[in-house]
Amino acid sequence: MVSIKSQAIQTALIGDWPNAINLNQQILQEEPDDIDTLNRLAFAFLSAGSPKDAKTVYEKVLMLDMKNPIAIRNLKRLNDVYTKKTIITIANLFIEEPGKTKVIELINVADKKVLSLLRSGEKLDLRIKRSKIFAYDLEDQFIGMLPDDLCQRLIKFITSGNEYESYVRTTDNGKVSVFIRETKRVSKFKNQPSFVSNTEKSKLTIPGHRGRTQGKSDSLDDDES
């Protein structure tokens, strides 16, 4: 049974929701009141685009444990989703686009109790403070920070008008990886990618200075992978 649980967790990490649903349902045939498995099944239903099934399973969790924080948190969000008439299908969330998306690991993350409530696909709010970029969940809890090199690059874009969205990709062993997507690029940066690889270098031309690029302190050179 332990091996099936491991498989169920792994299928969720890679976004294989049909198999995640199947494996968690197999576990529940033997352990119908296993709360961790029920929460995994509910999230797999939600990620696969079946919010009604997810809601039913989360409600079962609360019948077994009325103070379960994961079920309470996600039921609240499901109700908010129904109110707004918008449902995000997580299976289509992490589509990568060169120069416009990036997966990074947060640094200086919150304690494990906070991180344990995070789920793949959960939206995060990125905020600039003291020349850093901090990530918060939608309940205003601090989750972690972007690495310094990426902060320096994105702050220049954000303060000039570019816009970004960020989502939890995975949480494991006190680590959080997030998926960041550029959602708006101002004309000033029309040929300027938000993210570059180790082998790519990108310099921003200073507006009003023909043919000149920024010096080192203002450069958007970036070596992060």
C-alpha positions in Angstrom: 0.0 0.0 0.0 2.9 2.3 0.7 4.2 1.9 -2.8 0.8 2.8 -4.2 0.7 5.9 -2.1 4.1 6.9 -3.4 2.9 6.4 -6.9 -0.1 8.5 -6.2 2.0 11.3 -4.9 4.4 11.1 -7.9 1.6 11.2 -10.5 0.4 14.4 -8.9 3.8 16.0 -9.0 4.0 15.3 -12.7 0.4 16.4 -13.4 -0.8 12.9 -14.5 -4.3 13.5 -13.0 -6.2 10.6 -14.5 -3.7 8.2 -13.0 -3.6 10.2 -9.7 -7.4 9.8 -9.5 -7.2 6.1 -10.2 -4.4 5.4 -7.7 -6.0 7.4 -4.9 -9.3 5.6 -5.5 -7.5 2.3 -5.2 -6.1 3.3 -1.9 -9.5 4.4 -0.6 -10.9 0.9 -1.4 -8.7 -0.4 1.4 -8.6 2.8 3.6 -11.9 4.7 2.9 -11.2 7.2 5.7 -7.6 8.1 4.9 -7.7 11.8 5.0 -4.4 12.4 3.2 -5.6 10.2 0.3 -9.0 12.0 0.2 -7.3 15.3 0.0 -5.0 14.1 -2.8 -8.1 12.7 -4.7 -10.0 15.9 -4.3 -7.1 18.0 -5.6 -6.6 15.5 -8.5 -10.3 16.0 -9.4 -10.0 19.7 -9.3 -6.8 19.7 -11.4 -8.5 17.4 -14.0 -11.4 19.9 -14.3 -13.9 18.2 -12.1 -14.6 20.7 -9.4 -17.9 19.2 -8.3 -16.2 15.9 -7.6 -13.5 17.7 -5.7 -16.0 19.5 -3.6 -17.8 16.3 -2.7 -14.5 14.7 -1.5 -13.4 17.8 0.5 -16.8 17.7 2.2 -16.2 14.1 3.1 -12.9 15.1 4.6 -14.6 17.7 6.8 -17.1 15.0 8.0 -14.1 13.1 9.2 -12.1 16.0 10.5 -14.1 19.2 10.7 -10.9 21.3 11.3 -8.8 19.9 8.5 -7.0 23.0 7.1 -6.5 21.7 3.6 -10.2 20.9 3.0 -11.3 24.1 4.6 -8.9 26.2 2.5 -9.8 24.5 -0.8 -13.5 24.4 -0.2 -13.4 28.2 0.4 -11.5 28.6 -2.9 -13.9 26.4 -4.7 -16.8 28.5 -3.5 -15.0 31.6 -4.6 -14.5 30.0 -8.0 -18.1 29.2 -8.4 -19.0 32.8 -7.5 -16.8 34.2 -10.1 -17.8 31.6 -12.7 -14.2 30.9 -13.5 -12.3 27.7 -13.2 -8.6 27.3 -14.0 -7.7 23.8 -15.4 -4.3 23.1 -13.8 -3.5 20.6 -16.5 -3.1 23.5 -18.9 -1.5 25.9 -16.5 2.2 25.1 -16.8 2.6 25.5 -20.6 6.1 26.8 -21.1 7.0 29.6 -23.6 10.6 30.5 -24.2 11.4 33.9 -22.8 8.0 34.3 -21.2 7.9 31.6 -18.6 10.3 30.2 -16.0 10.3 27.6 -13.2 12.4 28.6 -10.2 12.8 27.5 -6.6 12.0 30.0 -3.9 14.5 31.0 -1.2 14.0 31.8 2.5 10.7 30.0 2.4 8.1 29.9 5.2 8.0 27.1 7.7 6.8 23.6 6.8 3.4 24.1 8.5 2.6 26.9 6.0 4.1 25.1 3.0 2.1 21.9 3.8 -1.1 23.8 2.9 0.2 24.7 -0.6 -1.0 22.8 -3.6 0.2 22.6 -7.2 -1.6 25.3 -9.3 -2.2 27.6 -6.4 -1.8 31.3 -7.4 0.8 33.4 -5.7 1.1 37.2 -5.4 4.5 38.7 -6.2 5.3 41.9 -4.4 8.4 44.2 -4.6 9.8 45.2 -1.3 13.3 46.6 -0.5 14.6 45.6 -3.9 13.4 42.1 -3.4 10.4 40.2 -4.8 8.3 38.3 -2.2 5.7 35.6 -2.9 2.5 35.5 -0.9 -0.5 33.2 -1.1 -4.0 34.5 -1.6 -4.6 34.6 2.1 -1.6 37.0 2.5 0.8 34.5 4.0 4.4 34.8 3.2 5.7 31.8 1.2 9.2 32.8 0.0 11.4 35.0 -2.1 12.7 35.0 -5.7 16.5 34.5 -6.0 18.4 37.8 -6.0 19.5 37.6 -9.7 16.0 37.1 -10.9 14.7 39.9 -8.6 17.1 42.4 -10.2 15.9 41.5 -13.6 12.2 41.3 -13.0 12.0 44.5 -10.9 13.3 46.5 -13.9 10.5 45.0 -16.1 7.7 45.2 -13.5 8.4 48.9 -12.6 8.3 49.7 -16.3 4.9 48.1 -16.9 5.4 44.4 -17.6 3.0 42.1 -15.7 3.5 38.5 -14.4 1.5 35.7 -12.8 3.0 33.1 -10.5 1.7 29.6 -9.4 3.0 26.9 -7.1 4.4 24.1 -9.2 5.6 21.7 -6.6 6.2 21.5 -2.8 8.5 18.9 -1.4 10.6 18.6 1.7 10.5 22.2 2.6 11.1 23.4 -0.9 8.8 25.3 -3.2 9.2 25.6 -7.0 7.0 28.2 -8.7 6.0 28.8 -12.3 6.2 32.4 -13.4 4.5 33.6 -16.6 4.8 37.0 -18.4 1.2 38.2 -19.1 1.9 41.6 -20.4 5.0 43.1 -22.2 5.1 46.8 -22.7 6.2 48.1 -26.2 9.4 49.4 -24.7 10.5 45.8 -24.2 8.8 44.2 -27.3 12.0 42.4 -28.2 13.2 41.9 -24.7 12.6 38.4 -23.1 11.7 38.3 -19.5 13.7 35.2 -18.9 17.0 34.0 -20.5 19.1 30.9 -20.1 22.8 30.6 -19.1 23.9 30.9 -22.7 21.8 33.9 -23.5 22.7 37.5 -22.8 20.3 40.3 -23.2 20.9 44.1 -22.8 18.3 46.8 -22.7 18.8 49.9 -24.8 18.4 53.0 -22.7 15.4 55.0 -24.0 16.6 58.3 -25.5 20.2 57.0 -25.9 20.7 55.8 -29.5 22.9 52.8 -29.9 23.9 52.8 -26.2 23.2 50.1 -23.8 23.0 50.3 -20.1 26.1 50.0 -18.0 26.6 47.1 -15.6 24.6 48.5 -12.8 21.5 48.9 -15.1 22.1 45.9 -17.3 19.5 43.2 -17.7 22.2 40.6 -18.3 21.1 37.4 -16.5 22.8 34.2 -15.9 20.1 32.3 -14.2 19.0 29.1 -15.8 
